[in-house]
Amino acid sequence: MFEWSEEHQMIRQAVRDFVDKEVRPHREELEHGDLAPYDILRKLYKTFGMDSMAAASFDRRIAREEAGDTGRPASDSDGEGGGGMTLLPIIELCKCSPGMVTAMGVSVGLASASIMSKGTIAQKKRWARDILTMDKIGAWAITEPNSGSDAFGSMQSTARIDGDEFVLSGSKTFITNGPYADTIIFICKLDEGNPPAERRVVQFVLDSGMPGLEQSKPLRKMGMHSSPTGMLFLDDVRVGKDRLLGESLDAYSGKVGRDASKATFTIERTGVAAMALGMIERCIELCVPYAKERVQFGQPIGNFQLIQLKLAKMEVARLNVENLVFRTLEMSAAGKALGLAEASAMKLYSAQAATEVALEAVQLFGGNGYMAEYEVEQLARDAKVLQIYAGTDEIQVTHIAKAMLA
Ligand SMILES: Cc1cc2nc3c(=O)[nH]c(=O)nc-3n(C[C@H](O)[C@H](O)[C@H](O)COP(=O)(O)OP(=O)(O)OC[C@H]3O[C@@H](n4cnc5c(N)ncnc54)[C@H](O)[C@@H]3O)c2cc1C
């Protein structure tokens, strides 16, 4: 694949129209944290039939699983990223409000994907379907105040076995959708009296409002304001094994729990490339006319070679990131999954490219670039987090190099 198909172009235009009509008029409220993004996201799902497609895809998959077939046809995207209908809304929404994509991606791409990959059929029906259709909002909680990049090694949240129940304790931070999530994937270590380094990593599904679970207000942050980020506090939350993903601890022997979380890392890293593409495209859309219109020294600034260099570098970044996105689409269509190292390489490059392009866009706009009215300052603030969440740049480097040296 080297260009968007006609069908893609149609989807793209339709999403663009939706963004202009339903998102752009609310940009101020979304970007000041006055409006949570969920109702607009639900409208997006309804408008494009994404809710009914997700429901139908889910029902087909469950029917297959109930019939004993756990394989999955290549064309049947169960909300795990990849298809054009998934990536184009990401790209177009990112041109206006990237935080909305973060909120949507974590819910549909991470929370539901965890349940779909590790849960029992009963758990999938109970929690994943509603998240996939956007009826409910999911959060995926691994990061803690003292455990970020070293997510497993430093993890302090625990599950203790008490008779037929588990008792969950700990704090999570920087959790996307944390303040408003209906369904939370809580990742912790099983305390069986063994040393923390040897403990199994286990995952539970929690519902908002459970006794002992507190969801904080949104945290103030640098950008991505339309994506509410918060803390979770668990104080002896008692759950039955119906909330343990997989419903049996046998499912977590060896490194299985860690590997399940790593599969989730791959999904989120490919989504970041699509986000980066949307932000880069928007920067170019804003910068090219500005370079033609803004006159200094009696001529448009686009005549200056230093400005041309900025534009040219933006275009190189756009082409490269677009090609990475095309590769994701091709692999998804062929039923192939990206490996962790390749997803890391894609994420590292795309995140750095988006941040660099957005900062250069601010520079190209001069003083206007620093003013909220001209949009590029928001893109620069929003792009920066692509280098931090879903694994920092430095962690992507370690994953890529580890695979090369293995
Ligand atoms: C807006 C936002 C949304 C988020 N959403 C979620 C979410 O929904 N769920 C969730 O669980 N988490 C979420 N996170 C957390 C995010 O994944 C972590 O912030 C990230 O993994 C980095 O962890 P940390 O912040 O603890 O930084 P640290 O791990 O403390 O890193 C600090 C610095 O040290 C560097 N560093 C660390 N280890 C190494 C190493 N081995 N080699 C070289 N350098 C190293 C890092 O790269 C970084 O530069 C979110 C974060 C943000 C900002």
Ligand as a Chemical Component Dictionary entry (heavy atoms), coordinates in Angstrom:
data_LIG
# 
_chem_comp.id                   LIG 
_chem_comp.type                 NON-POLYMER 
_chem_comp.pdbx_formal_charge   0 
_chem_comp.three_letter_code    LIG 
# 
loop_
_chem_comp_atom.comp_id 
_chem_comp_atom.atom_id 
_chem_comp_atom.alt_atom_id 
_chem_comp_atom.type_symbol 
_chem_comp_atom.charge 
_chem_comp_atom.model_Cartn_x 
_chem_comp_atom.model_Cartn_y 
_chem_comp_atom.model_Cartn_z 
_chem_comp_atom.pdbx_ordinal 
LIG C1  C1  C 0 -1.014 11.959 29.811 1  
LIG C2  C2  C 0 -0.581 10.615 30.313 2  
LIG C3  C3  C 0 -1.464 9.536  30.240 3  
LIG C4  C4  C 0 -1.093 8.293  30.741 4  
LIG N1  N1  N 0 -1.996 7.261  30.724 5  
LIG C5  C5  C 0 -1.683 6.089  31.347 6  
LIG C6  C6  C 0 -2.664 5.048  31.471 7  
LIG O1  O1  O 0 -3.788 5.158  30.969 8  
LIG N2  N2  N 0 -2.341 3.937  32.163 9  
LIG C7  C7  C 0 -1.113 3.760  32.746 10 
LIG O2  O2  O 0 -0.892 2.733  33.371 11 
LIG N3  N3  N 0 -0.150 4.725  32.628 12 
LIG C8  C8  C 0 -0.409 5.878  31.962 13 
LIG N4  N4  N 0 0.541  6.873  31.852 14 
LIG C9  C9  C 0 1.840  6.665  32.481 15 
LIG C10 C10 C 0 3.000  6.528  31.495 16 
LIG O3  O3  O 0 2.938  5.300  30.831 17 
LIG C11 C11 C 0 4.302  6.735  32.288 18 
LIG O4  O4  O 0 4.345  8.099  32.658 19 
LIG C12 C12 C 0 5.539  6.357  31.491 20 
LIG O5  O5  O 0 5.602  4.971  31.286 21 
LIG C13 C13 C 0 6.833  6.809  32.191 22 
LIG O6  O6  O 0 6.863  6.432  33.524 23 
LIG P1  P1  P 0 7.222  7.535  34.630 24 
LIG O7  O7  O 0 6.345  8.717  34.375 25 
LIG O8  O8  O 0 7.151  6.915  35.970 26 
LIG O9  O9  O 0 8.700  7.970  34.324 27 
LIG P2  P2  P 0 10.020 7.258  34.885 28 
LIG O10 O10 O 0 9.969  5.808  34.606 29 
LIG O11 O11 O 0 10.271 7.706  36.282 30 
LIG O12 O12 O 0 11.137 7.900  33.935 31 
LIG C14 C14 C 0 11.802 9.142  34.206 32 
LIG C15 C15 C 0 12.892 9.302  33.120 33 
LIG O13 O13 O 0 13.861 8.238  33.261 34 
LIG C16 C16 C 0 13.985 7.559  32.013 35 
LIG N5  N5  N 0 14.281 6.143  32.253 36 
LIG C17 C17 C 0 13.623 5.270  33.045 37 
LIG N6  N6  N 0 14.162 4.054  32.958 38 
LIG C18 C18 C 0 15.168 4.140  32.070 39 
LIG C19 C19 C 0 16.110 3.216  31.535 40 
LIG N7  N7  N 0 16.112 1.923  31.870 41 
LIG N8  N8  N 0 17.035 3.677  30.652 42 
LIG C20 C20 C 0 17.050 4.985  30.284 43 
LIG N9  N9  N 0 16.195 5.900  30.747 44 
LIG C21 C21 C 0 15.271 5.488  31.628 45 
LIG C22 C22 C 0 12.650 7.764  31.330 46 
LIG O14 O14 O 0 12.749 7.523  29.950 47 
LIG C23 C23 C 0 12.337 9.190  31.691 48 
LIG O15 O15 O 0 13.029 10.060 30.844 49 
LIG C24 C24 C 0 0.203  8.120  31.311 50 
LIG C25 C25 C 0 1.100  9.192  31.349 51 
LIG C26 C26 C 0 0.715  10.427 30.860 52 
LIG C27 C27 C 0 1.705  11.566 30.947 53 
# 
loop_
_chem_comp_bond.comp_id 
_chem_comp_bond.atom_id_1 
_chem_comp_bond.atom_id_2 
_chem_comp_bond.value_order 
_chem_comp_bond.pdbx_ordinal 
LIG C1  C2  SING 1  
LIG C2  C3  SING 2  
LIG C2  C26 DOUB 3  
LIG C3  C4  DOUB 4  
LIG C4  N1  SING 5  
LIG C4  C24 SING 6  
LIG N1  C5  DOUB 7  
LIG C5  C6  SING 8  
LIG C5  C8  SING 9  
LIG C6  O1  DOUB 10 
LIG C6  N2  SING 11 
LIG N2  C7  SING 12 
LIG C7  O2  DOUB 13 
LIG C7  N3  SING 14 
LIG N3  C8  DOUB 15 
LIG C8  N4  SING 16 
LIG N4  C9  SING 17 
LIG N4  C24 SING 18 
LIG C9  C10 SING 19 
LIG C10 O3  SING 20 
LIG C10 C11 SING 21 
LIG C11 O4  SING 22 
LIG C11 C12 SING 23 
LIG C12 O5  SING 24 
LIG C12 C13 SING 25 
LIG C13 O6  SING 26 
LIG O6  P1  SING 27 
LIG P1  O7  DOUB 28 
LIG P1  O8  SING 29 
LIG P1  O9  SING 30 
LIG O9  P2  SING 31 
LIG P2  O10 DOUB 32 
LIG P2  O11 SING 33 
LIG P2  O12 SING 34 
LIG O12 C14 SING 35 
LIG C14 C15 SING 36 
LIG C15 O13 SING 37 
LIG C15 C23 SING 38 
LIG O13 C16 SING 39 
LIG C16 N5  SING 40 
LIG C16 C22 SING 41 
LIG N5  C17 SING 42 
LIG N5  C21 SING 43 
LIG C17 N6  DOUB 44 
LIG N6  C18 SING 45 
LIG C18 C19 SING 46 
LIG C18 C21 DOUB 47 
LIG C19 N7  SING 48 
LIG C19 N8  DOUB 49 
LIG N8  C20 SING 50 
LIG C20 N9  DOUB 51 
LIG N9  C21 SING 52 
LIG C22 O14 SING 53 
LIG C22 C23 SING 54 
LIG C23 O15 SING 55 
LIG C24 C25 DOUB 56 
LIG C25 C26 SING 57 
LIG C26 C27 SING 58 
# 
